[in-house]
Amino acid sequence: MQRRAFLSVSTIALTGLAAHWAAADPAAPALAGTAGAQDVGDFVDLLGASVDRLTAAGPAHEQHTNGLLTAHLDTVTDPLDTGHHRRDAFQRLHSLAADLAHTLAWRHFDHGHYFLAARHWIAALHNTHALGDTDRAAGILSDLAYQAAWRSDHTLAQDLLTRAHHPAARSLLHLRLARSLAAAPKAARCALNAAEHDLHRAGSDRPSWCTWMSEADLAVDTGQTLLDLSDTRPAHQLLTQGEHLLPAARDKTRGIFLAYQAASHLTHHDIELAAHAAAHALELGRRTHAPGCEQLAQRLIPAFRPYARQHTVAHFLHLASV
């Protein structure tokens, strides 16, 4: 049932949203406001501080904090729907609602709840529209495109990707576009070149939603795209480079990088290196409570089974079975 619902959202709502934002005028926010209306600044401060503490609790507590963050999103949404507030209050409420919905979208995605992830990304998009922030809107659409590509719906992924103004945002969109263009090698390589060019122009003053974008992400997504294009040798080098560049604080992402790296090693028949990377990815996925990372590692099991007598492969297969 959830899968049918997600496909309905994908084909009807998401492509419509992409078309809207591709033609959107970024000039003016759609914020409503009433002069002299209620000031909810202290209330928003209280909610924001609570959200910061909940998101800082870490992945080990997500089973508890997800429900609390959802309740906070409902609490933020209610005054937006029913209240009469000053313009600055509306702006802060919409910003907090966009942050909450965006966070919850990624958490649902990590746990394979794709319909719920899409619903929350759409909620984040609507709140971002109220702020007139087209760069962030493009970023949210790129997240939806990432989910579509993850589920092998590359046509939808390409439909969702749209324009952005900041170079870091454009770099991310180009990378995600390249990942969806495996059937069009020339276009994929053009998108990769554009992603590299824009990232080098981005500087340190970036939109808050893509401050994490780095040379490590560029290397790994480029490597994975080249792997999809069967250009395996540079793909392997870039995947290894990206994993080494990634800071320790991003171990959830490191696990995904290592799963990609394991797949790259397998294409070169470097079975021991592949099994070592896959086992590490699986361990990181479990430690950081990232089911998506675990799934990437588990998908490699059939390719490893012919080598089950090798020690490193046997270790990985044992880890995967418990």
PEFEN-V119333 format. One record per residue. RES is the residue in three letters. NEAR is the number of other ideal C-beta (glycine too) atoms within 12 Angstrom. Layout:
res;near
RES;NEAR
RES;NEAR
//
This chain:
res;near
MET;8
GLN;18
ARG;16
ARG;12
ALA;19
PHE;31
LEU;21
SER;17
VAL;31
SER;33
THR;21
ILE;18
ALA;28
LEU;39
THR;28
GLY;20
LEU;35
ALA;35
ALA;17
HIS;23
TRP;37
ALA;23
ALA;13
ALA;27
ASP;14
PRO;24
ALA;10
ALA;13
PRO;25
ALA;23
LEU;25
ALA;20
GLY;25
THR;16
ALA;13
GLY;11
ALA;17
GLN;21
ASP;23
VAL;29
GLY;20
ASP;13
PHE;23
VAL;33
ASP;17
LEU;18
LEU;32
GLY;25
ALA;16
SER;24
VAL;32
ASP;19
ARG;17
LEU;28
THR;26
ALA;15
ALA;20
GLY;18
PRO;28
ALA;14
HIS;18
GLU;28
GLN;16
HIS;16
THR;27
ASN;29
GLY;16
LEU;25
LEU;37
THR;28
ALA;20
HIS;33
LEU;34
ASP;20
THR;27
VAL;39
THR;27
ASP;18
PRO;27
LEU;33
ASP;18
THR;13
GLY;23
HIS;19
HIS;30
ARG;23
ARG;22
ASP;22
ALA;31
PHE;34
GLN;28
ARG;32
LEU;41
HIS;38
SER;32
LEU;40
ALA;40
ALA;40
ASP;36
LEU;39
ALA;40
HIS;40
THR;36
LEU;39
ALA;39
TRP;37
ARG;35
HIS;32
PHE;35
ASP;33
HIS;26
GLY;24
HIS;24
TYR;34
PHE;28
LEU;27
ALA;38
ALA;44
ARG;30
HIS;37
TRP;45
ILE;37
ALA;36
ALA;41
LEU;41
HIS;29
ASN;38
THR;40
HIS;30
ALA;30
LEU;33
GLY;25
ASP;37
THR;33
ASP;33
ARG;41
ALA;43
ALA;41
GLY;45
ILE;49
LEU;49
SER;44
ASP;40
LEU;48
ALA;41
TYR;39
GLN;41
ALA;37
ALA;32
TRP;29
ARG;26
SER;16
ASP;27
HIS;29
THR;23
LEU;33
ALA;36
GLN;32
ASP;29
LEU;43
LEU;44
THR;38
ARG;24
ALA;39
HIS;25
HIS;31
PRO;27
ALA;38
ALA;38
ARG;35
SER;40
LEU;44
LEU;45
HIS;41
LEU;46
ARG;45
LEU;41
ALA;42
ARG;41
SER;37
LEU;31
ALA;28
ALA;17
ALA;20
PRO;18
LYS;14
ALA;22
ALA;33
ARG;24
CYS;18
ALA;35
LEU;37
ASN;22
ALA;29
ALA;40
GLU;28
HIS;19
ASP;29
LEU;32
HIS;18
ARG;18
ALA;31
GLY;15
SER;12
ASP;12
ARG;27
PRO;31
SER;20
TRP;35
CYS;33
THR;18
TRP;23
MET;38
SER;29
GLU;26
ALA;30
ASP;40
LEU;37
ALA;34
VAL;41
ASP;42
THR;39
GLY;38
GLN;42
THR;43
LEU;32
LEU;33
ASP;30
LEU;27
SER;15
ASP;24
THR;24
ARG;19
PRO;22
ALA;32
HIS;33
GLN;23
LEU;33
LEU;45
THR;28
GLN;24
GLY;34
GLU;37
HIS;19
LEU;22
LEU;30
PRO;18
ALA;14
ALA;13
ARG;24
ASP;26
LYS;35
THR;34
ARG;33
GLY;38
ILE;42
PHE;41
LEU;42
ALA;42
TYR;43
GLN;44
ALA;46
ALA;34
SER;40
HIS;39
LEU;36
THR;28
HIS;22
HIS;18
ASP;25
ILE;28
GLU;23
LEU;27
ALA;35
ALA;39
HIS;27
ALA;39
ALA;44
ALA;36
HIS;31
ALA;43
LEU;38
GLU;26
LEU;35
GLY;35
ARG;26
ARG;19
THR;28
HIS;26
ALA;35
PRO;26
GLY;35
CYS;38
GLU;33
GLN;25
LEU;33
ALA;40
GLN;27
ARG;24
LEU;35
ILE;29
PRO;13
ALA;25
PHE;37
ARG;19
PRO;14
TYR;26
ALA;21
ARG;14
GLN;21
HIS;16
THR;26
VAL;32
ALA;20
HIS;24
PHE;39
LEU;28
HIS;17
LEU;27
ALA;31
SER;14
VAL;12
//
